[in-house]
Amino acid sequence: MSATNKGMRRQRLQQVAFHEIGHSVVATLYGRPFDITIMPRDDGSTGGVVLDPTPRTENRPHLSREAEIQTLLAGVEAERVFLGREQLGRREKGDFGLANYDKARAEGLASYCCNSPTGTKRYVKEMRVKVKKLLRENWNAVEALANELIGIVDGGIRTAGGNVKLPCGRVQEIVEEALEKRVA
Ligand SMILES: [Zn+2]
């Protein structure tokens, strides 16, 4: 493999990691940490990603609609911060399936509490502003999770299904540690 391919794969991996971490950090801040799972493709690059809610038997609150919408929007917003606007714009033209899916789901949820398409758009925009602020305020938690997740990838640690996984309990620990550091 050429050095360029390797570099691109690394960049793609980091991008996917930041995207999924964005979802997970925001869910954790609302009291419901998610597992982060990355599924590498056969060619070694990073493929799809799954966010599993923590086991439902655990006594965790359900996310409110507002928290759920913000959690959905958090993936692309975390990527935006990681990549910078220019690079994201390039990706938006092509490989942006994950983010489009998130956006469609966020708009679907928002439509339940808004009377018109314009109202829905405005509400989603308002949620986006909130989630951006939340991510900026807790960016050290995002970075701490990214270090851990990329460490798992580099260490070659995989689940039985061949995925890279950061369990919700560990996600919560890392986020809490980061929050304590911020206060101190
Ligand atoms: Zn997403």
Residues whose N, C-alpha, C, O or C-beta is under 5 A from the ligand:
A	BS01	ZN	G75 L98 D102
